[in-house]
Amino acid sequence: MRRANVGWLGLIVLVAMLAVAWPAPSFAQAQAAQAGTALKPEAVAGKYQGTANTPSGDMPLSVDLKTEKGTFVGTIESGQGPVAITGGSMTGDRVTLTIDMGGTAGTITGTMKGDRIEGTWTLADASGTFTLTKVTGDAAKLPADTPTPPDAAPAKPAAAASADQITGEWDGVTGNNEMSVPFTMRLKLEGEKVTGDISSDQGGAQFNPGTWKDGALTISFEFTGMGTVLMVAAFNEGKLVGTMDFSGQMQMSWAAVKKAK
């Protein structure tokens, strides 16, 4: 069957229709129901990338969540500095963490939704919402339904591990076996901070400040009618390959290749 080539507007309509027609239960809920007990912390531990909504704007997050003697420990790297995870618990698919930032205590409460955690945070008098997506070793592997990027010269291997592999213009595509949406994105790396923009035939948007850290790319943008679209990816054979999450309503694979200079 020939894959239809549509724009952002067509993709929005499809995502909305699928979200209504097939509301998928979370992976955590399915695991808990199958086991007949609450999801254990060990099943949730891992590395996550995402963003937190703060009074000063969206902030990229990199989380290393571990378990120790049945509770959670770990670290959160943010634009405001490191935050220690000092404890936590699981109740069904609900995650509750206690955190400490330089002596200031706070809490994180979220719900597992597949490989994502969504919820709220508090730190002293500040509070907001957050979204995290789990990043595993398999994230760098090309999913079976990942759309094939348009023809372009693959990025040349970096001469050194410290070389900038991100900055430049990328040709990409997202979708599934039935449809595809080509897009172009321009990325600029400064330290671990990633900025830029994304565009297609239906329009474009500026990226919120994202991150490139430990081989994982996390970027997001605001799109009319869809809220925040979160993109995570890793390198696979010279391509960026990952998932695009539409405000928790639907996830699609995406891939992009760097344009030759």
N, C-alpha and C positions, 0 to 999 in steps of 0.2 A: 504494500500500500504506500502511495506517495505521501510524504510528509508535507503538510501545508506550511507555507511560510507566511506568518502573520506578524502584525506589529504589536506594540505595547497594549493598545486598547483591546485588541482581540485576546491577548493574554489575560488582561484583567477580567474580561467577561468569562473566560474559561475557568479561571481560578475561582471566581465567585460561584459559578454554577457547580463546580466540583465540590467546593466547600459545603454547599447546601445539600447536594445529593449524596455525598459520601463522607459524613463526619467521622473521621477515623479516631478510635480510642487511642490514648497514649500508650507507648511501649511499656512505660512503667506500670500503668493500670493493668495491662494485659499480663505482665509478669506477676503482679500481686494477686490477680484473680486466679491465675493458674496455680500459684503456690499456695493460695489460701491464707497467706500471711502478708504482713507489710513488706515492702521492698527493703532489702538490707542495704546499709551504707556502701558495702563493697561493690554493689551493682551500679552505684551512681558515681563512685570515685573516678577521676580521670582529669584530663586537661580540657579546658573550655575557653572559647573566645567569644566575645560579645560586646555589648554596650550597656552603659547605665545612664538613665536620664537624670541629670542633676540640675540644680537651680541655674548653673552657668552654661548649660547645654549638654549634649550627648558626650559621653566619655568612653573611649575604648577600654575594654577589660581583658586581661589574660589571667585565667584561674587555674591553679594546680590544686585539685581537691583530692585529699588522701584520707585513709582511715587508719585509726590507731586505737586498739582496744575497744572496738565497737562504736567509736565516735568519729567525727570529722576533724581533720586538721589540714593545714595547707597555707597557701599564700594567694593573694590577689594583687596583681600588678596593675596600677592605674596611672592616669596622668597626674594624680596628686601624691603619688608615692606608694610604697608597699603597704598592704593591709594583711594582718595575720588572721587566719581562721583558727579560733581557739577551741571550738567544740561544735556540736550539732547533733541532730537526730532526724530520723525518718518516721513519718506517720502516714501509712498508705503511700500515695505518690507525692506527699508534701515534704519538702526539705526545709529545715530550720537550722541556720548557722549563727553562731556568735562570732563577732569579729572585733579586732582591736587595731586602731590606727594611731600609733604613737601615744598610747595611753588613753585614747578616746574609745569607749566601747560602743558597739552597735549590733544590729541583727540583720540577717538576710532571711527572708521567707519566700519560698517559691514552689511551683508545681512542675513536676516532670511531665513533659509533652514530647514523647519520642526521645530524641537525643538532645532536647532542649530543656532548659530550666527558665521559667518566667515568673516574675513576682515583684516584690518590693524590698527596699533596703532602708535602714535608718542608721544614722551616725550622729550622735549628739542631737542637735536640734534640726539637722538636715534629713531629708528623706526623698525618695523617688522610686522609679521602677527600673527594672533591668531585664535583659534577655541574654542568655548564654547558650551557645551551641557546642556540643562535645566534639573534640577533634581527636581522632585516633589514628593509628598507623594505617588503617585501611582507607583513611580519607584521601591519601595520595594515590590510591589506585583508581583507575578509570572505571566508573560504574557501567554496567551493561547497557543502561538506557541513556548514557550521556550522549548528547547530540554531537555530531562531528563538526568542529570549527570550520569556517570557510577557509579556502586556500590562502596560505600566507607563509612566508619564510619562517621556519621555527627559530626560536631564540637560540643564539649560540651559547654553549656552556660557559659559565663564568670562569675566568682565569684563576680566581681565588674565591674562597668561601665568603670573603668580605665584600666581593663585587656586588654592585647594585643590579639585581635581576628584575626589579619591578618597574623602575622608571621607564616610561615609553608609551607608545600607542598600541593597543591590543584589539584584534578582531575576535569577537566572541559570538556565541549562540547559546540560547537556553531553550528548554522545551521538553518534549517527550517523543514517543514513537509516532504520535499523530500530528504534531505541529512543531514548528521551530520559530524562534524570534532572534534574528541576527542583531548584534549591537556592536558598538565601538566604545572603548573606554580608554581614557588617558590617565595614567598614574604617575605620581611623583613621590619618591621615597626620600625622607629626610630623617636620618637616624632610624628609628622604628616607626615613625609616623608616616602614614600614607594619605595623600590627598589626590584630588582629580575630579573627573566627571565621566558620565556614561550617557550615551545617546543612541537613538534608533530612528527609524523613519517617522515615528509618532512623537518624537520630542526627546528631551534629555533632562538631566538633573546633576547637581553637584554632589559629590560624595561627602558625607560627614567624615571628620578626621578618623582614619582607621589605623590599623597596625600591621606590620610585617615582622613577626617574631617567631623564632624557633621553627622556621620553615612553614609557618601558617599565615595566610592572608585573611584579614577580617576587615571588611568595608561595608558601608550601608548608605542608603540614600532615601530621601522622602519622595514618594510618588503619589500624585493626586488620585484619590479614590482607593489607595492601597495602604496608606500609612508608611511605615518603615519597611524597606526591603533590605534584608541582611544577606550579604554574600560572604561565604567562607571558602577557602581553596588552598591547595598545596600544589607543588610542581609534580608533573608526571610526564616524563619524556619530552621536556622542553615546553610543555603546555601548563597553564593554570587550569586545574580541574577541581570542581567543588559543587556546592549546593547553593541555591538561591531561595531564601525563605520569605514569603509574602505575608508578613505580620502574623505568622503562626497559622494562617489559613491553608497554606499549601507550600510544599517544597518541590523544586525542580532542579535537575542537574544543569550545570553550565560548564563550558570549557572555552578557553581563549588562547590564541597564539599571538606572539609579539610580532608587530610589523617590522620588516627589515628597514634599516635606516637608509 
